[in-house]
Amino acid sequence: MTLERGSLVLVDYTAKVKDSNEIFETTHEEDAKKSDLYDPTRKYQPRLVSIGEGWVLKGLDEALANANLGDKLTIEITPDKGFGDRDPNKVRMIPQRKLGEKADNIKVGDVVEMYERPGIVRYVGSGRVQLDFNHRFAGRTLTYDVNILKKLETNDDKITSLIRRRLPIDDDKIKFKLVDSTLEIELAEETFLSEGLQIIKRAIANDIFKFVTTVSNIKFIEGYKPLQPQSQQQPQQQLKAEEKPVQSTENKHT
């Protein structure tokens, strides 16, 4: 099955820097454990990609557009279709004191925020620091080992994956109901504290409107449960009632 532009597909991949074999991105937990990338709190799973929409590097996007469902590919991506060529104008020398309170602890290889963008420390000495604002992999050729697993066809599959793209939660916590053209999405309580939740909800809605064209209205439902089950609260209420002082019924004699 050919993948046309706009297709939603699930892919597994491991990406490496060609000359060093360094893994810098992967959907496979076992490959992550072979590198410094491994995060035990992260759920490693296939990535959702919309073909031709720029959700991945240009070189990978172009290769997927010419692939078929079920293909296993090894893709080589040159800098012009990856993270770009190195630009010497993006390397700057600055006084070390400009790095603030942590200036004395800066070392080569650190990433610091300066001029509202991240820079890699390339040199420290004589009260100066050289910062490289090129992407870490600028000028490097990359390789991707890719397995195209599934093309999403049903509305349920598309909605589930589009929600999970913005909110990395387990599938069993993704609840929604589609009635005619109205979609109701029930958010798991654990997502309520997500940074920028309102922006995330708007992004989810935009994605769904684009890829599930039968949906014209989306409602997000946020439900709250008591901190303690009602069965635990009731005995406490009864206890408070029993603790009230009982008035004496004895007759008072003058």
C-alpha positions as CSV (number, residue, x, y, z in Angstrom):
1,M,0.0,0.0,0.0
2,T,1.5,3.3,-1.1
3,L,1.6,6.2,1.4
4,E,0.2,9.4,0.0
5,R,0.7,12.9,1.3
6,G,-1.4,13.4,4.5
7,S,-1.5,9.8,5.5
8,L,-1.2,9.2,9.2
9,V,1.2,6.3,9.9
10,L,2.8,4.7,12.9
11,V,6.6,4.1,12.6
12,D,9.3,2.6,14.7
13,Y,12.8,3.9,14.2
14,T,16.3,4.4,15.6
15,A,18.3,7.4,14.4
16,K,22.1,7.6,14.6
17,V,24.9,10.0,13.6
18,K,26.5,8.1,10.7
19,D,30.2,8.7,11.4
20,S,30.0,8.0,15.2
21,N,27.1,5.5,15.3
22,E,25.7,7.6,18.2
23,I,22.0,7.1,18.8
24,F,20.2,10.4,19.3
25,E,16.5,9.4,19.0
26,T,14.6,6.1,19.1
27,T,11.2,4.6,19.7
28,H,12.8,1.3,20.9
29,E,13.4,0.9,24.6
30,E,16.2,-1.6,24.1
31,D,18.0,0.8,21.8
32,A,17.6,3.7,24.3
33,K,19.2,1.5,26.9
34,K,22.3,1.2,24.7
35,S,22.8,5.0,24.8
36,D,22.6,7.9,27.2
37,L,19.0,8.6,26.1
38,Y,17.3,6.1,28.3
39,D,14.5,7.5,30.5
40,P,12.7,4.9,32.7
41,T,9.8,7.3,33.1
42,R,9.2,7.5,29.3
43,K,6.9,5.1,27.4
44,Y,8.7,3.9,24.3
45,Q,6.2,3.4,21.5
46,P,5.7,3.9,17.7
47,R,5.7,7.5,16.6
48,L,2.8,9.1,14.7
49,V,3.8,10.8,11.5
50,S,1.7,12.6,8.9
51,I,3.4,12.1,5.5
52,G,4.6,15.3,3.9
53,E,3.5,17.6,6.8
54,G,7.0,18.3,8.2
55,W,6.5,16.4,11.4
56,V,9.9,14.8,10.9
57,L,13.2,15.8,9.2
58,K,12.9,16.6,5.5
59,G,15.0,13.6,4.5
60,L,12.9,11.2,6.5
61,D,9.6,12.8,5.3
62,E,10.6,12.4,1.6
63,A,11.7,8.7,2.1
64,L,8.3,7.9,3.8
65,A,6.4,9.6,1.0
66,N,8.0,7.1,-1.5
67,A,7.6,4.0,0.7
68,N,4.9,1.4,1.2
69,L,3.2,0.1,4.3
70,G,5.3,-2.6,5.9
71,D,8.6,-1.4,4.5
72,K,11.7,-1.7,6.6
73,L,14.1,1.0,5.5
74,T,17.6,2.3,6.2
75,I,17.6,6.0,5.2
76,E,20.7,8.2,5.0
77,I,20.0,11.9,5.5
78,T,22.6,14.5,4.4
79,P,22.8,17.8,6.4
80,D,20.8,19.8,3.8
81,K,17.8,17.5,4.6
82,G,18.6,17.0,8.3
83,F,19.8,19.6,10.8
84,G,21.5,21.9,8.2
85,D,25.1,22.8,7.5
86,R,27.3,24.4,10.1
87,D,27.2,28.2,10.0
88,P,30.4,29.8,11.4
89,N,28.5,33.0,12.1
90,K,26.5,31.1,14.8
91,V,29.7,30.6,16.9
92,R,30.3,33.5,19.3
93,M,32.8,34.4,22.0
94,I,31.3,36.1,25.0
95,P,32.7,37.3,28.4
96,Q,32.2,34.4,30.9
97,R,30.6,36.8,33.5
98,K,27.6,37.1,31.2
99,L,26.6,33.6,32.1
100,G,25.6,34.8,35.6
101,E,26.0,33.1,38.9
102,K,26.9,29.7,37.4
103,A,29.6,31.2,35.2
104,D,32.5,29.6,37.2
105,N,31.0,26.1,36.9
106,I,30.6,26.2,33.1
107,K,32.5,23.5,31.2
108,V,33.0,22.4,27.6
109,G,30.0,20.5,26.3
110,D,27.4,22.2,28.5
111,V,24.3,23.7,26.9
112,V,23.4,27.1,28.2
113,E,20.6,29.5,27.3
114,M,21.8,32.8,25.9
115,Y,20.1,35.4,23.7
116,E,16.9,33.3,24.1
117,R,18.4,30.3,22.4
118,P,20.5,27.3,23.5
119,G,24.2,27.3,22.8
120,I,26.8,24.6,23.3
121,V,30.0,25.6,25.2
122,R,33.0,24.8,22.9
123,Y,35.8,26.7,24.8
124,V,36.3,28.1,28.3
125,G,39.4,30.2,29.2
126,S,40.9,33.6,29.9
127,G,37.5,34.9,31.2
128,R,35.7,34.1,27.9
129,V,33.4,31.4,26.7
130,Q,32.8,30.2,23.1
131,L,29.2,29.4,22.4
132,D,28.1,27.4,19.4
133,F,24.4,28.2,18.4
134,N,24.4,25.6,15.6
135,H,22.3,22.6,16.2
136,R,24.3,19.8,17.8
137,F,24.1,17.7,14.7
138,A,24.5,20.5,12.1
139,G,26.8,19.3,9.3
140,R,26.4,15.7,10.2
141,T,25.0,12.9,8.1
142,L,22.3,10.8,9.8
143,T,20.9,7.3,9.4
144,Y,17.4,6.1,10.3
145,D,16.4,2.5,10.6
146,V,12.7,2.7,10.0
147,N,9.8,0.2,10.2
148,I,6.5,1.4,8.8
149,L,4.0,-0.4,11.0
150,K,0.5,0.9,10.4
151,K,-1.6,3.3,8.3
152,L,-4.4,4.8,10.4
153,E,-7.7,4.4,8.6
154,T,-10.5,4.6,11.2
155,N,-11.6,7.7,13.0
156,D,-11.1,6.0,16.4
157,D,-7.5,5.1,15.5
158,K,-6.8,8.7,14.3
159,I,-8.4,10.4,17.3
160,T,-6.6,8.1,19.8
161,S,-3.2,8.7,18.2
162,L,-3.7,12.5,17.7
163,I,-4.6,12.9,21.4
164,R,-1.6,10.8,22.5
165,R,0.7,12.8,20.3
166,R,0.1,15.9,22.5
167,L,-0.7,14.1,25.8
168,P,1.6,11.1,26.3
169,I,-0.8,8.9,28.3
170,D,-1.7,5.3,28.2
171,D,-4.4,4.3,25.6
172,D,-6.7,3.0,28.4
173,K,-6.9,6.5,29.8
174,I,-7.9,8.1,26.5
175,K,-11.7,8.3,26.5
176,F,-13.9,10.0,23.9
177,K,-17.3,9.7,22.3
178,L,-18.2,10.7,18.8
179,V,-21.9,11.4,18.2
180,D,-22.7,12.7,14.7
181,S,-20.2,15.5,14.2
182,T,-19.6,16.3,17.9
183,L,-16.6,14.8,19.7
184,E,-16.4,14.7,23.5
185,I,-13.0,14.0,24.9
186,E,-12.7,13.1,28.6
187,L,-9.4,14.2,30.0
188,A,-7.7,12.0,32.6
189,E,-7.2,13.8,35.9
190,E,-3.5,13.3,35.7
191,T,-3.3,15.6,32.7
192,F,-4.9,18.6,34.5
193,L,-1.5,19.9,35.8
194,S,0.1,19.6,32.4
195,E,2.0,22.8,31.5
196,G,0.1,24.8,28.9
197,L,-2.9,22.5,29.0
198,Q,-5.2,25.0,27.2
199,I,-2.6,25.3,24.4
200,I,-2.4,21.5,24.2
201,K,-6.2,21.2,23.9
202,R,-6.3,23.8,21.1
203,A,-3.5,21.8,19.3
204,I,-5.4,18.5,19.7
205,A,-8.6,20.1,18.4
206,N,-6.8,21.6,15.3
207,D,-5.2,18.2,14.5
208,I,-8.5,16.4,14.8
209,F,-10.4,18.9,12.7
210,K,-7.7,18.5,10.0
211,F,-7.5,14.7,9.9
212,V,-11.0,13.7,10.9
213,T,-13.1,15.9,8.6
214,T,-16.5,14.6,9.9
215,V,-15.8,16.3,13.3
216,S,-17.1,19.9,13.4
217,N,-17.3,20.4,17.2
218,I,-15.1,19.3,20.0
219,K,-15.8,19.4,23.8
220,F,-13.2,18.6,26.5
221,I,-14.6,17.2,29.7
222,E,-12.6,17.6,32.9
223,G,-14.1,15.4,35.7
224,Y,-12.9,15.4,39.4
225,K,-13.3,12.7,42.0
226,P,-13.2,13.1,45.8
227,L,-9.7,12.7,47.3
228,Q,-11.2,10.0,49.5
229,P,-13.9,7.5,48.5
230,Q,-17.3,8.2,50.0
231,S,-17.2,5.0,52.0
232,Q,-14.2,6.4,53.9
233,Q,-15.8,9.8,54.4
234,Q,-19.1,8.5,55.9
235,P,-17.7,7.0,59.1
236,Q,-15.9,10.3,59.8
237,Q,-19.1,12.2,59.5
238,Q,-20.9,9.8,61.9
239,L,-18.0,10.1,64.4
240,K,-18.3,13.8,64.5
241,A,-22.0,13.5,65.2
242,E,-21.4,11.0,68.0
243,E,-18.8,13.3,69.5
244,K,-21.3,16.1,70.2
245,P,-21.9,16.6,74.0
246,V,-25.1,15.1,75.3
247,Q,-27.2,17.5,77.4
248,S,-28.1,16.2,80.9
249,T,-31.8,15.4,81.5
250,E,-31.4,15.4,85.3
251,N,-33.8,17.6,87.3
252,K,-32.2,20.5,89.1
253,H,-33.4,21.2,92.7
254,T,-33.4,24.6,94.1
